[in-house]
Amino acid sequence: MRERSIERRFLALPSPDNERDAHAFLTAEPHVAGSPRDRVLADWVRDRWREYGLDKVEVVEHEVLLPYATDVVVEMTLRPASAREGAKLALRDGPSKGGPYDGQARGDRSTPWHATMKEDAVDGDPFTTRDVGVAYHAYSASGDVTAPVVYAGSGNPSDYDWLTKQGIDVKGKIVLVRYSVPYSYRGFKALTAEQRGAAGILIYSDPAEDGFKKGRTYPDGPWGPESHIQRGGIGYDFRVPGDPLTPGWASVPGAPRIKAADAASLPKIMSAPLSWRDARPILEALKGPDAPATWQGGLPITYRVGAGPATVHMRVQMDDKVRPIWTVTGRLTGTQSPDQLVIVGNHRDAWVYGGVDPSSGTASLMELARSLGALAKRGTRPKRTIVFASWDAEEFTLTSSTEWGEQHARDLAEHAVAYLNVDSSTSGPDFKASAVPSLNRLVVQSARDILDIEEGTPEMLSNRLGGGSDYTVFLNFLGVPIVDMSFSGPYGVYHSMYDNHRWMQKFGDPGFVRHTAMTRLWGVMALRLANGDVVPLDYRASADRFREFIKEAVQSARLADRPALRPLKAAADRFAIAADRAGLRIETLLAGDPPDPAAAAVIDRVLIGTERAFLDSAGIPGRPWYRHLIYAPKATYAPEVLPGVTEALEARDRKQIALQVARLAAALDRAAAILDGSR
């Protein structure tokens, strides 16, 4: 009853007006990681948290490889057979705004067409009138190349296979690909192009995916206008996240650094982002076979694959500098079990203004800290410690969360109860969460109580965990249970300068009510984790989900390989029995009035340790940083369950199948033994 009373007092505190004001301040200027404005915001977060009454507030600096672009050029010279043919190319379906074909329409071969690499100002939006700098891809290689262009669809391996069947070789050429729906990480596109021998890659936003084909575009609607550019990182953090020069250890003073040439997460290919307006002239200039129907986009043209006759000159220059980034942490120290840590976090850095990503989440984090701090000032503190974290350089390679997690790995491995991540609070009305199964009950009950969402709401909660946000170090490296959550909706301005306070006010969350709903939900989850008589982790749900994953693996395996998977089913059954026994013991304990504190402490240690059992110090084959044997991201960021086993099955490597099955079965048995330790 005391816990519910605390929740009621907390729920009365978050304010939409406070969130609106915080959001306006956070998005007032661009704040890319490592910039002066980023440091201003880090200090602002620190000062507000101290004002709110948090303990041990500090700014932790890490020096990391954080390159900025100094020059990005994309230009094209058409060489039509005649001026008349050039004119036809220029006028087909009408020129894009700004007349990109003016030189070619006159048959002038000496004046190339230049991509603007800029976004247009919008009437009524002062944020768009500023010079926000050149758009670029973080961790692109530097270089200068002139080559024919090939349109490669979404840039997936199957797309290149199709091109090969048509006799089109991309080696030494520049590939033009589009962002994909469903989402596929741009770094995967870069890696695939690199592996196929391309000299460079251009990635653009097609209107079929986030522009006028979806609906009205900004400023009249939430979708991306013709000049919007999706910036972003292309680092291979699906191999190893964090500072590329300190893979697996923290970038603290005196830490050894590897050479950039040896960094597994650094691309060796040039990459640059384009708007669809800048991509259209290149697409229109291509000849060769018609692209497959699934590659045809939203522009009123026939998409062809080339190669050529367009020749593109692409130049990217990165400064390759090591820069400081700043992680801000603070805490509300627990009254009974202060060593046990419930961590809440959001990243602060943005590609431009970050109206949705990440400043909607940062505004909610600030209001969460203010509200829980207000309770603490009135004498109501949690039993366990709640740690608040404002991460930096998430947009590069999940950098500051990874460095902080690696730096504090021993303490977190022993004491972290759970990590609750909110990358962005809201871009629309639909609530979704991803979580490890042991936190299913917490997520569902909290969403039901705060958001009035029914338990059986389809697709509200997923237990398939991929990558691409700051929970990665906690789950995949440290074995800490995680939740990742947001409200989503029509959002076509991702990583562009149109993702700003004005867009949020008009389309994302006009009354900032979903910001406040996120703060309340986030806070209730944190309070239930921090104040429960035992930590609310239920591994019976994990057992059910793991059995499902194993069944899927068996069904996908060749008949000849299925017998090798039998040890997994047996180990999962043993884990399920242990989880059932532990669940019954917890229910018996909680029926006591009050529960026995010594017995509760034992169970807490057991439950906190169980997720760690799914780690293997050797990691996943080829990706030793990723140590969790149940979850890992694919290179696309999509979830991959039972990654070692799954990849061995896909490779049809019987020796590896046997090895990975044995490792996973051993992990399930370790977890079962820990759960049985609660007896």
Secondary structure, DSSP 8 states (H G I E B T S, - for coil): -HHHHHHHHHHTS--HHHHHHHHHHHTSS---TTSHHHHHHHHHHHHHHHHHT-EEEEEEEEEEE---EEEEEEEEE---SSHHHHHHHHHTT---TT-TTHHHHTT-SSS-EE-------BTTBGGGGS------EET---EEEEEEEEE-TT--HHHHHHHHHTT---TTSEEEEE--SS---HHHHHHHHHHTT-SEEEEE--HHHHSTTTS-BTTTSSB--TT----EE---TTT--S-TTSTTS---TT-----GGG-TTS-SSEEEEE-HHHHHHHHHH--SSB--GGG--SSSS--B-EEEEEEEEEEEEE---EEEEEEEEEEE--SSEEEEEEEEEEE---SSS-TTTTHHHHHHHHHHHHHHHHHHHTT---SEEEEEEEE--HHHHSHHHHHHHHHTHHHHHHHEEEEEE-S-SBSSSEEEEEE-GGGHHHHHHHHHHHH---TT-TTSEE-----SSTTHIIIIIT---EEEEEEE-----TTSTTSSHHHIIIII-TTSHHHHHHHHHHHHHHHHHHHSSS----HHHHHHHHHHHHHHHHHHS-GGGGGGGHHHHHHHHHHHHHHHHHHHHHHHHHTSSS--HHHHHHHHHHHHHHGGGGB-TT-BTTBTT--BSSEEE-TTS-EEESHHHHHHHHHT-HHHHHHHHHHHHHHHHHHHHHHHTT-
